[in-house]
Amino acid sequence: MYPGIWARKFPQKAAFIDAASGATVSYGEFDARSNRLAQLMWQRGLRPGGHVALFMENDLRFFEGIWAALRSGLYVTPINRYLTAEEAAYILNDCEAQLLVASGTLAGVARELPRLAPRCHTWLAINGAIEGYEDYEAQLAAQPAQPLAAEPEGRFMLYSSGTTGRPKGILRPLSGLPISEGAAQLAGPQRTLWGFDEDTVFLSTAPLYHSAPTGFGVAATVQGGTVVVMPRFEEIEALRAIERFRITHSQWVPTMFVRLLKRPLAERSGFDLSSHRVAVHGAAPCPVVVKQQMIEWWGPILYEYYSGSELHGLTHCDSREWLAHPGTVGKAVMGILHVCDEEGRELPPGESGLVYFEQSGNPFEYHKDADKTRSARHPQHGNWSALGDVGHVDADGFLYLTDRATFMIISGGVNIYPQEIEDRLVLHPAVADVAVFGVPDPEMGEAVKAVVQAAPGATPGDALAAELIGYAREHLAHYKCPRSIDFVDELPRLPTGKLYKRILRDRYWGNAGSRIV
């Protein structure tokens, strides 16, 4: 199913609700507006295989942009709303977007983008004016509300955080199917594992530019459910939304559970959560004690998964399975799980190695990066892919993540790659050398730490640390910037220039058996 079908079946039903204001978009309105945007995209020369992008906060109109592309045979890329103009322009240029919808609330960054991404020819401003942009509502109003003559299925092209360099787009071939047939695959796990259907009321707690919140929201509309969008996550407001809108399904990251549990019991008690049947979480492994406390509070409604935007592979466990295997991220329910050593040899249960999923169909590639695509593949099996995580399976086939082969930082469920931060900090005249990595953080899982070797003539200390953090904030999204900076006389490098980052990192992680908090 797709929105056009639901708009005919129940045009007045709420497709989307703003959790803060209660504002509602019906299926009839949603379908008409996404049709108008699809018509506009066609008028501006976009054809199947073309590319559009969205640069927006959590807003109900976000999904009409997604579906306009998905029903037009286009690739669509949501861009992190917290990126700087330079960072956002890199993605626009790399994905070769021809049209961008940007929110007026992000005008400070958005108005710089036409200069930095000149190959994008259509700039539309929603929720307020942006210099150099056309008015989104005026342009939509000039278009017919009927579907395009042909509606081939489009796809997401999400950008994956890596461990070095810039993020890369995850590109999959278009199916060629009409959206009325192809949409069903957009709700596969949500339908089969978590029971999404017409009666689903889904609470979206996280930023919509992330793959999971967008994917879950799209899946709910494929099934004819209702999506309740939080403009931003706030613990008590999330509980209030569950009660107010009779939420049946929700999606979280472990940091949210930590924040919920830190609220005084008197504040978080007393809400009617009886409608809440399924709370799905992923993005990072959940601390065992935190998950135990959440199950005690909410009951056995927590479902955990491990996957990635690149993979047609998924592990999964319900609360009962997790309680029998504390710390697991589940058993493979999509794809075949393999754990291999550095030479690619498969390891027996209990031995840690690189985690691969054996997949069939819909191969992905990293856009314009054949080397990175090859590096994600098993050396002997081209249909085995890895995200760089290290773990082991137990005798029952349940996966446990124990390390990461790279030093990618996961902070609050968000992937942060150190190389980009290092590349920026090393340009500061007071920095001779720098290493960035994640350190334990009780709330976020990991926090960004920089260890700096000061340049000759520079004085290490609090003043220089503050200056460097301020410098980083001028050039990088704030969530990427170091929370703290330490200084050393010399970083541990080999004569070849290779940095022994683990020597530094281990000082902060101690001898803990797991590298993931």
N, C-alpha and C positions, 0 to 999 in steps of 0.2 A: 504494500500500500504506500501511497504518498499523499501529500496534503491536498492535491486536487480531488482525490477520491473522498477524503474525509470532509472537505468543504461541501461536497454535494450531499453527503450523508447527514452531517450535523453542522450546518454553517454557523450556528450561534454558540456552539460549544467553545469553551476557552481553550485555545492552543497554548497561550503563554500568559503568565501572571507575574507582575512585579511584586516581589515579596514585601517590599517596603511600602509602596503606595497602594497596592491592590489593583493598579491599572491592568486591564485585560485586553488581549488581542484574540479575537475569535478566529476559528478556522476559515470562515468565509473571508474575513478581512485579510488574514495572513496569506491565503491563496491568491487573492486579487493583487495584493501588493507585490508578492514575489513574481507574479506574472508580469506586472508592469515593469519591474526591474529587469526581468529576462528580456522583455521587448526592447528596453533601452539598451541593454548590452548588445543585442542583435543590431539595433540601429547604429550603434557606434562601431560596428565592424567586427565584433567578437564572434568567432565561429568555433565549433567543437574542437577541443584541443587548445583553445586560447586560455588566458589566465587572468584572474581578478584577485584582489586582495581586500581585506577589511582591517581597519585600524580603529577599534572602538572599545569603549568600556562595556561592562555588563549592561546590556540594553535589549529590550524585547525586539527591536528592529534588527538586531544582529542576525537572527535566524532567517529573516526574509532575504538577506544578502547571501547567506549560505545556500538556501534552497533555490534562489534565482540561478545560481551557478550550477547546482546539482541537476536542475531540470533543463539545462542548456548545453550539456556536454562540455562544460568548462572545468578547469582546475581552479580551486579556491584556496587561498592561504590566509588564515587569520594571523595578524601580526601582534605580537606582545605589546600591549598598550604602554608599558613602562620603558620601552626602548628609547634611546636618543634618536635624533634625526639621522645621524650617520648610520646607526645600527639598523633602523627601519628601512632606510634607503638601500642598504646593502641587500636586504631580502627582496625589496621591490625590483631592484635591478637583476638580481640573480634568478628570480622566478619569471622575469620578463612580463610582469603584470602590465596589462593595457588599461586597466580601470581600477581605481581605488575609491572605496567609501570610507571616509574618515569622520570622526565625531568632532563637533565644534568644541567639546570639552578638552580636546587634545590639540587645540589650535596652535599652541606654542611650538610643538614639534611638527605638526602636520603642514604648517605653512612653509616650512623649509624643504619639504619633500619634492615638489615639482622641480626645483633647481637641482636637486641631487639625483633625481631619477627621471631624466628627460624623455626616456622611451615610453613612459606611461602617458597616455594621451587624454584620459578622462579622469577628472578629479571631482568627486561629489562630496559635499559637506552636509552631514546630518546633525541634528541637535545643536544648531548654531552655525553661524557663518564662519568661513575660513577664507582669508585673503587668497585669491587665485583659484578658488573652487567654485563650481556651479552649485546651486541650491538643489539638494536631493529631492525634496518634496515637490518642487516646481517641475523638475524633469520627470518624475514619476507620474504626476498628474497629466502630463501630455501624452502618455502612452496608453494603449488599450489594455484592459484587464484580462483579456483572454490568453490562453496558452499559446506558445509558439506553434507553428505548423508541425514541427517535429521537436520532440523533447528527449534527446539522447541523454543517457546518464552521465553526469560529471563525476569528479572525484576531488577529495581533499589532496592538497600537496602541503603537508606539514613540514616544518623545519625542526630537525632533531638537534638537540644540544650534543656536541661532541666533546672531546677532551682536549683537542688542539684546534687552533685556527677558528674559522668562522663556522656557524651552523650551516647544515646542508639540507636541501629539500629532499623529501622522500617521495620519489616519483614512481607511480604504478601506471600501467597502460589502461586506457579507457576500455570499458567492456563492449561498447557498441550497442548495448541493449537500450530500449526505451526506459525512461525513469519509472514508468508504471510497473515494469517487470524487475528492474535492477534494484529498486529501493529496498527490497526485502533483505538484501545482504547487509544493509546499513544497521540492522537491528538484530543480527544473529545472536550474539551472546546475551544481549539484554532480554531477548525473547526466550531463548532456550534455557539459560542459567538462572535468570532472575525474574522471569514471568511478566515482562512488560506486555501490557495489552491496552484495550480501550479504556479500562478503568484505572490505569496508572496515573497517579499524581506524583510527579518526580520533582524533588527539590535539588536544584543546581546551586551548590554552595561555593564553587570555585570560579576563577577567572575564565571566561568563555574562550579566550584565545588558546587555552590549553586543549590538547587533543581529547582527553577524557570528558571534561564537561561538555564540549561541543558534540562529541560522539554520542554521549548519553542523551543529550537534548534532541539530537536528530533522531535517535532510535525511538524516543518517546513519541515524536510526531509521526514517524513511520507507522507506529502501532495505534495512532489515534488517541494517545494520552494527552495529559496536560503537563506543561513544564512551568514550574515556579522558580523564578530567577532571583537570587539575592544580588543586589547591586554590589555588595561587598560582604565578606564573611564577618559575622559577629556572633559570638557563642549564644548569648541569650536570644538574639533575634532568630537564630536558626531553630532553636527549640520552640519559639513562639510561632514560627512559620509552620512547623510540623503540626502543631495544635490547630492553628487558624485555618489552614488549607487542607487539613486531613491528608497529609502526605502519606503515600504508600511506599515510595522508593526514594532513595537518596544516594549521593556519591560524595566521598570524603577522602582526605589525605590524613596520615597519622598526626600531623601537627595540629589539626583541628580537634582531634580527640584529646590531645594534651591540653589544649586551651580550655576545652569544655570541662575537663576534670579539675583544672586549677580554679575554676569559679567556685565560690562558696556553695556548699550544699544547699543552703537556704535559697540561693538565687536560682539554682538549676533544678530544683525540685518543684513539684506541683503542676507541671505541664502535662496535659493529656496527650500522651504519645501512643495511644492504643491503635491508631490507624497505621503506624509505621511498621511495615513488614520486612523490608529489605534495606540494609545499609551496606553499600558496596564501598570498599576502599582498596587503594593501590598506590602507585607512584613511588612508594618507598616502603620497606618492611616496617611493620608496627612494633614498637617495643612490647615485649611479652607482658610486662606488668600493666601497661596502659590498655592493651587489648583485653586482658583478663577483667580489668575494672569496667571497661565498656560493656562487656558481655554481662557482667553482674548487674549493671545499671539498666541496659536496654533489652536484655534477654538475648537468646541465641539467634539474633537477626543479622549479625555481621557476616559478610561474605568478602573474602580477600582474593585478589588476583594478581598475577605478574605477567606482563606482556610489554610490548613497545610498539610505537607507531610503525616501525619497520616490519614487524612480525605478523605472520599468520600463524601464531602460536600463542597459547595461553595456559597458565596454570590457575587452579581455582580450588578453594576450600570453603566449606561452610563452617559455622561456629562449632558444630559437633566434631567435625574432622580436625579443626584447629586445636580444640581442647585436648584431643587425643594425641596431637603432634604439635605442641606449643612451639611457636617460632617459625613454623612452615609458611611458605607463600602458596602452598597448594600442590596439587598433582596435575599433570598435563591433561587437559580436556580438549585441546586443539593443537594439532601438530604432535610430533614425537620428540621427547626430551632426550638430549644427550649431554653428558658431562665428559669433557676430554682434557687430556694433558696438553702441554705446550706443543707437542709434536702431532696432536690431533688424534691420539689413541684414546678410545673410550675407556672410562674408568668405572670400577665397580661401585656399588652403593657404599656410602661412608667416606669416600675419597673426594676431595675438593678439586675442582678444575673449572675450565671455562664452560659456561652454560650455552648450549646450542638448541635451536628448534629446527627439526626437519620439517620442511614445508612442501606443499604442492600447490601449483597454480599461483597466479597473480604475483609474479616476482617483482621485487622492488629494486630500484637503483638509487644511489645518491646523485642528485641532479648535478651534472657537469663535474663529477668526481669519480672516475673509474677506479682510482687507487683506493679510495675509501670504501667503495662498493666491494672490491676484492678483499679488503682487509676484514670485512664483516662476514665473509664466507669461510666455511671450513676448508682447510687446504686440500682435502681429497673429495669432499662432497659439496658440490655447488649449490645444492638446495638446503644446506644447513646454514643457518644464520645465527649470529651472536650479537648481543648488545654490549659485551665487555664485562659482564658480571661473572663472578666466581661463586660457586656453591657446590653442594653435594645433595644427593638424594638418599633417603633412608631405605630400609628394606621394603617398605610399602610403596615406594615411588614418590614420596612427598619431597619437594624441593626446599632447601634451606639456603639462603644467600649469606655468605660469610665474608665476602670481600668484593672489591671491584678491581678488574684487571688494570684499569686506568684510574686516574685521580679525579674523575668527575665528581663534583660536589652536588649533593642533593640536600637542599635547604628548604624545609617546608613543602616538600614534594616537587620542588622546581629544580631542574637540572641547570647547573652553572659550570662552565668550562674554564679552567684556570688560565689556559694559554692566552685568551683574549685579554684577561686582566693583567697578566704579566707583561704582555706586549705593550699595553698602555702605560703601566707604571714605570717600566724601564726607560721610557722616553723622558721622564722627569730628570732634570739636571742633577738632582741630589741622590739619584739611585744609580749604583754601579751594577747591581744584580738583584734579582728578586725571584722568589718562589711563592706560589699561591696554592693553597690546598684547604680542605675542609677540616675543621676541628670539632670535637663534640659540643653540642649545644642542647640543653635539656628540653627546650621548647621546639626548635626548628629542626632538630636532628643533627644538622651540621651548620656551622657558621663559617664564613669566608675569612681566612687568616692569610696575611702576607708576612713573609719574613724577608727583610731587606738588608742587603749589604750596601752601606752608604758610600757615596762617591767621595773621593778625597776632598777635604775642605768642608764637607757637610757634617753637621753634628747630630748624631743619633739621639733620640729622646722624644718626649711627648709632643713637643712643638713640631718636630719634623713629621711625626706620625699623623698629627692632625692636618698638616699641610698636604701630605700625600693622600689621605682619605678625601680631602676636599678636591684635590686634583682629579682623583678617580671619579668623583661624583659629577665633575664637569663634562666627562667624556663617556661615561658608562651609565647604564640604568642602575638606579640606586641599589636594587637587590643584589647586583653583582659586586658591589664595592666591598672592600675589606671592612669587617666590623672592628678589627684591631690589627695593629702592626707591631711586630717585634724586630729587633735588629741583631745581626750577628757580624762578627769581624770578616767572615768569608763563608760563602755558600759551598757546600760539598760537591764539587764538580770533578769529573775525571779530566785528564789532559785532553781527551777528545771533545770536551765540552758538555758531555752528558751530565745532567744534574741528578744526584742521588736524593730525590725528593723524599723517598721513604725514610731516610735517616732523620730528616727534619720532622716529618709528619709523625713518626713513631714517638717522638718526645711528647707530643700532645695526646696521643692515643694510649700510651702505656703498653701494657702487655695483654690487653683485652683480646679475647679469642675472636671477637667479631669486629670488623671494620665499619659495620653499619649500626647506627644507633636508632 
